[in-house]
Amino acid sequence: MMANVQVQARVGSDVKLNLVKLGEQTGLSESALVEELLGQALSGQDSELATTFLIPKLEAMVEVAVGRHFERLAKLQTRAAIDANTSVTLLMGLYQLLNPKADDAALHQIQQGARRMAYDSLTRRSTEVEALLSADVPARPAC
């Protein structure tokens, strides 16, 4: 049997009063009563540990995973926007080559139509993109 060691704690007066009452009812000393109560509390700590320690860790892991997916989505959308801008520029150049006598109004109309198509393609729901983002890809090490 291990020797008892002293532990000190400060409690409110209402807790002290309850300890005294419980000690009178049970016939246990204040020290034995506190030891028994602490022992009971510590034996039921598994569920408390899950609530106190594991849930915040789980929340942090979910936050990291969601952050990683948002980062992937931002990179993908940036790349799509650059590709769309390149497509509009190439389309305008091709149209000017095929129609060298086109006036500014026609060029502006073609440009607006191409931009609208690019915007629509960026905002359209894509199952391929969703599948890519839901894939379990290991995070790349930071450079």
Disulfide bonds with the S-S distance in Angstrom:
none
